[in-house]
Amino acid sequence: MTRDEIDQIIQEVFSDLFDLPPNSITSQTSPDTLLEWDSLAHVQLVASFEEKIGVTISAENQVEMLNVELIGDILHDLKSQNT
């Protein structure tokens, strides 16, 4: 899975979960810029990424998922390790 494919999935998940247009989600979207991104939403994001990308995200990685760019980096690294 390429980074572009992962970024597309990230946009789709954010769009679905937060009911936002995909083009409004940037690499810097974070809990500071998206008020709806609370702890429950974070758990839902993690579960969605695990299901759609087919990886298991450790607690350590979950804590590091501080914005969309970092999420993409983590998911890409995890997917690369599983291939």
C-alpha positions in Angstrom: 0.0 0.0 0.0 1.5 3.3 -1.0 1.6 6.5 1.1 -0.9 8.1 -1.3 -3.4 5.2 -0.8 -3.0 5.5 3.0 -3.5 9.3 2.8 -6.7 8.7 0.8 -8.0 6.3 3.5 -7.1 8.8 6.2 -9.1 11.5 4.4 -12.1 9.1 4.0 -12.0 8.1 7.6 -11.9 11.6 8.9 -14.6 12.7 6.4 -16.9 9.9 7.5 -16.2 10.2 11.3 -16.4 14.0 11.5 -18.9 14.6 8.6 -16.4 16.9 6.8 -15.6 17.3 3.1 -12.4 15.4 2.4 -10.6 18.5 1.0 -11.0 20.2 4.3 -8.6 17.7 6.0 -5.0 18.8 5.8 -1.8 17.3 7.1 -2.0 19.7 10.1 -5.5 18.7 11.1 -5.2 17.9 14.8 -7.3 17.9 18.0 -6.3 21.5 18.3 -7.9 22.4 15.0 -10.8 20.0 15.1 -12.9 20.4 18.2 -14.8 17.1 17.6 -11.5 15.1 17.8 -11.7 14.1 21.4 -10.6 10.9 23.2 -13.6 8.9 22.0 -13.1 10.0 18.5 -9.4 9.1 18.7 -10.4 5.6 19.7 -12.8 5.4 16.8 -10.1 6.7 14.4 -7.6 4.1 15.6 -10.2 1.3 15.2 -11.1 2.5 11.7 -7.5 2.6 10.6 -6.8 -0.8 12.0 -9.7 -2.3 10.1 -9.2 -0.4 6.8 -5.4 -0.7 6.6 -5.1 -4.1 8.2 -2.6 -3.2 10.9 -2.5 -3.3 14.7 -1.6 0.1 16.3 0.2 -0.1 19.6 -0.7 2.1 22.5 2.6 4.0 22.0 1.8 4.7 18.4 -1.8 5.8 19.3 -0.4 8.4 21.6 1.9 9.7 18.9 -1.0 10.2 16.4 -1.2 14.0 17.0 -2.1 15.2 13.5 -3.0 13.8 10.1 0.6 13.9 8.9 1.9 11.9 11.9 -1.0 9.4 11.5 0.1 8.9 7.8 3.7 8.4 8.8 2.8 5.8 11.5 0.3 3.9 9.3 2.7 3.8 6.4 5.5 2.5 8.6 3.3 -0.1 10.2 2.0 -1.3 6.8 5.5 -1.4 5.4 6.6 -3.6 8.3 3.7 -6.0 7.6 4.4 -6.6 4.0 
